[in-house]
Amino acid sequence: MDFRFTLEQEQFRESVKRFAQKNLAKGARERAHSPEYPFDVARLMAKQGLLGITIAEADGGQGGTLIDAVIAIETVAAVCPRSADVVQAGNFGPIRVVAEYGTKGQKEKYLKKLLAGESVISVGMTEPEAGSAVTDLQTTATPEGQGFRINGSKIFTTHAQYAELMLVYVRFGPGLDGIGSVLVETKGQGVRFGKPSKFMSEEEWVQTYFENAFVPAEMVVLKEGGFKKQIAGFNVERIGNTARSLALGRYAYERAREWAMQRKQFGKLLCEFQGLQWKFAEMKIKLDAGQLLLYRAAANADKGFPSADETAIAKAFCNQAGFDVANEALQVMGGLGYSQEELVEYCLRRCRGWMIAGGSIEILKNRIAEGVFERSFSQRSARG
Ligand SMILES: Cc1cc2nc3c(=O)[nH]c(=O)nc-3n(C[C@H](O)[C@H](O)[C@H](O)COP(=O)(O)OP(=O)(O)OC[C@H]3O[C@@H](n4cnc5c(N)ncnc54)[C@H](O)[C@@H]3O)c2cc1C
């Protein structure tokens, strides 16, 4: 066992660092406070080979490993936290599911533009009545002619209004086995966005309504019975979420560390107070522990999908650690940490959301407990 990066990984990290410092350091604060999807950053990253890192070269990607993509997220976030979302969207999210399960036609039509940073794809799973209980989703795909009519709605979808394409979880029939997914062009007929709203992080979200929207049969990604495959792909998204939680926690920690070494009160540097030293020791322990769990899940996945259990453990730990560390870092920086002059408060707000998004900490712990006791525990009431 070796806990160090390989020479190739080190070189990759250095190249991403140089790219980020040159292109992303300037404007990092403005980007964090802008709700729009940063397509300019996406185009730059595409040129640098930072989109499609884990996607096969035959599909236009880089043919790398999941740990490479994690290195990219961490290194970008250390310079510009908001730009880490572009690494997420271009590597970990529905783009990976399309690359893995999509047809040749779907890949030819959509992947090229996505990998060039010209467009972005969202994933619509959550519905008003199906959050944690995602298999309760009610959006239907009803056969008609050479395709399907889609009816239903999705909420909280990241980047919904900036994405030309949405990977929509739908119900072809009843029960778990009735769930699959289709690609929907969001500018198409029968697709409507509701009133824009904002998360605490300032990211915008809108409810998306599908009102008899027609999708041709060739837009089906996974037919009924595809839910398990879909969730296997979604574990990649969870690794990206995990990596960003930890990376933004680390960003806040680094800012607080620098501050503690220059700010004086009572005639002493902040880092000379033991009460604050112990905070930093705790932060460091959490970051290092989270890093190991994240790297285990990502490294073991290699070029495939990560293990559900290792992903759940890493995500539950890092979501909490990222938030706790950002919170303590903010405290150490006092009024400045709480101010929008610094990105520490932004990191705190973003980390808070990841404790809910992509499988909440509680839902992940349910899964971990099933592994502990080697049995499943139904979360449903006897009647439903
Ligand atoms: C920042 C952000 C981005 C998101 N992006 C997307 C996206 O791109 N696409 C998408 O489809 N969705 C997205 N979501 C939605 C997200 O997946 C859901 O919010 C999440 O699954 C929880 O569903 P819910 O909000 O309906 O909460 P609920 O399911 O109503 O849960 C409420 C609370 O109860 C807890 N809980 C529920 N059931 C159990 C149980 N059995 N045991 C213990 N605790 C339980 C939950 O953990 C939570 O704390 C996003 C959410 C956020 C916050």
Ligand as a Chemical Component Dictionary entry (heavy atoms), coordinates in Angstrom:
data_LIG
# 
_chem_comp.id                   LIG 
_chem_comp.type                 NON-POLYMER 
_chem_comp.pdbx_formal_charge   0 
_chem_comp.three_letter_code    LIG 
# 
loop_
_chem_comp_atom.comp_id 
_chem_comp_atom.atom_id 
_chem_comp_atom.alt_atom_id 
_chem_comp_atom.type_symbol 
_chem_comp_atom.charge 
_chem_comp_atom.model_Cartn_x 
_chem_comp_atom.model_Cartn_y 
_chem_comp_atom.model_Cartn_z 
_chem_comp_atom.pdbx_ordinal 
LIG C1  C1  C 0 -27.755 21.993 -3.392 1  
LIG C2  C2  C 0 -28.690 20.933 -3.879 2  
LIG C3  C3  C 0 -28.542 20.479 -5.190 3  
LIG C4  C4  C 0 -29.412 19.484 -5.679 4  
LIG N1  N1  N 0 -29.287 19.068 -6.972 5  
LIG C5  C5  C 0 -30.152 18.150 -7.468 6  
LIG C6  C6  C 0 -30.080 17.731 -8.821 7  
LIG O1  O1  O 0 -29.236 18.196 -9.595 8  
LIG N2  N2  N 0 -30.969 16.820 -9.267 9  
LIG C7  C7  C 0 -31.931 16.286 -8.474 10 
LIG O2  O2  O 0 -32.710 15.451 -8.920 11 
LIG N3  N3  N 0 -32.046 16.668 -7.156 12 
LIG C8  C8  C 0 -31.185 17.587 -6.655 13 
LIG N4  N4  N 0 -31.273 17.989 -5.336 14 
LIG C9  C9  C 0 -32.322 17.435 -4.507 15 
LIG C10 C10 C 0 -31.811 16.429 -3.479 16 
LIG O3  O3  O 0 -31.444 15.225 -4.105 17 
LIG C11 C11 C 0 -32.907 16.227 -2.414 18 
LIG O4  O4  O 0 -33.083 17.462 -1.751 19 
LIG C12 C12 C 0 -32.559 15.116 -1.442 20 
LIG O5  O5  O 0 -32.626 13.859 -2.059 21 
LIG C13 C13 C 0 -33.509 15.121 -0.220 22 
LIG O6  O6  O 0 -34.834 15.138 -0.630 23 
LIG P1  P1  P 0 -35.840 16.214 0.022  24 
LIG O7  O7  O 0 -35.217 17.556 -0.103 25 
LIG O8  O8  O 0 -37.167 16.007 -0.600 26 
LIG O9  O9  O 0 -35.899 15.877 1.556  27 
LIG P2  P2  P 0 -36.753 14.718 2.223  28 
LIG O10 O10 O 0 -36.615 13.449 1.498  29 
LIG O11 O11 O 0 -38.136 15.232 2.477  30 
LIG O12 O12 O 0 -36.009 14.538 3.608  31 
LIG C14 C14 C 0 -36.101 15.509 4.667  32 
LIG C15 C15 C 0 -35.143 15.095 5.780  33 
LIG O13 O13 O 0 -35.515 13.816 6.289  34 
LIG C16 C16 C 0 -34.414 12.922 6.197  35 
LIG N5  N5  N 0 -34.909 11.582 5.879  36 
LIG C17 C17 C 0 -35.759 11.226 4.867  37 
LIG N6  N6  N 0 -35.972 9.904  4.870  38 
LIG C18 C18 C 0 -35.231 9.393  5.896  39 
LIG C19 C19 C 0 -34.995 8.080  6.418  40 
LIG N7  N7  N 0 -35.570 7.021  5.854  41 
LIG N8  N8  N 0 -34.162 7.940  7.463  42 
LIG C20 C20 C 0 -33.575 9.011  8.049  43 
LIG N9  N9  N 0 -33.747 10.283 7.596  44 
LIG C21 C21 C 0 -34.556 10.465 6.538  45 
LIG C22 C22 C 0 -33.523 13.481 5.108  46 
LIG O14 O14 O 0 -32.183 13.070 5.249  47 
LIG C23 C23 C 0 -33.695 14.975 5.310  48 
LIG O15 O15 O 0 -32.834 15.412 6.323  49 
LIG C24 C24 C 0 -30.414 18.966 -4.835 50 
LIG C25 C25 C 0 -30.540 19.420 -3.513 51 
LIG C26 C26 C 0 -29.688 20.395 -3.043 52 
LIG C27 C27 C 0 -29.842 20.871 -1.623 53 
# 
loop_
_chem_comp_bond.comp_id 
_chem_comp_bond.atom_id_1 
_chem_comp_bond.atom_id_2 
_chem_comp_bond.value_order 
_chem_comp_bond.pdbx_ordinal 
LIG C1  C2  SING 1  
LIG C2  C3  SING 2  
LIG C2  C26 DOUB 3  
LIG C3  C4  DOUB 4  
LIG C4  N1  SING 5  
LIG C4  C24 SING 6  
LIG N1  C5  DOUB 7  
LIG C5  C6  SING 8  
LIG C5  C8  SING 9  
LIG C6  O1  DOUB 10 
LIG C6  N2  SING 11 
LIG N2  C7  SING 12 
LIG C7  O2  DOUB 13 
LIG C7  N3  SING 14 
LIG N3  C8  DOUB 15 
LIG C8  N4  SING 16 
LIG N4  C9  SING 17 
LIG N4  C24 SING 18 
LIG C9  C10 SING 19 
LIG C10 O3  SING 20 
LIG C10 C11 SING 21 
LIG C11 O4  SING 22 
LIG C11 C12 SING 23 
LIG C12 O5  SING 24 
LIG C12 C13 SING 25 
LIG C13 O6  SING 26 
LIG O6  P1  SING 27 
LIG P1  O7  DOUB 28 
LIG P1  O8  SING 29 
LIG P1  O9  SING 30 
LIG O9  P2  SING 31 
LIG P2  O10 DOUB 32 
LIG P2  O11 SING 33 
LIG P2  O12 SING 34 
LIG O12 C14 SING 35 
LIG C14 C15 SING 36 
LIG C15 O13 SING 37 
LIG C15 C23 SING 38 
LIG O13 C16 SING 39 
LIG C16 N5  SING 40 
LIG C16 C22 SING 41 
LIG N5  C17 SING 42 
LIG N5  C21 SING 43 
LIG C17 N6  DOUB 44 
LIG N6  C18 SING 45 
LIG C18 C19 SING 46 
LIG C18 C21 DOUB 47 
LIG C19 N7  SING 48 
LIG C19 N8  DOUB 49 
LIG N8  C20 SING 50 
LIG C20 N9  DOUB 51 
LIG N9  C21 SING 52 
LIG C22 O14 SING 53 
LIG C22 C23 SING 54 
LIG C23 O15 SING 55 
LIG C24 C25 DOUB 56 
LIG C25 C26 SING 57 
LIG C26 C27 SING 58 
# 
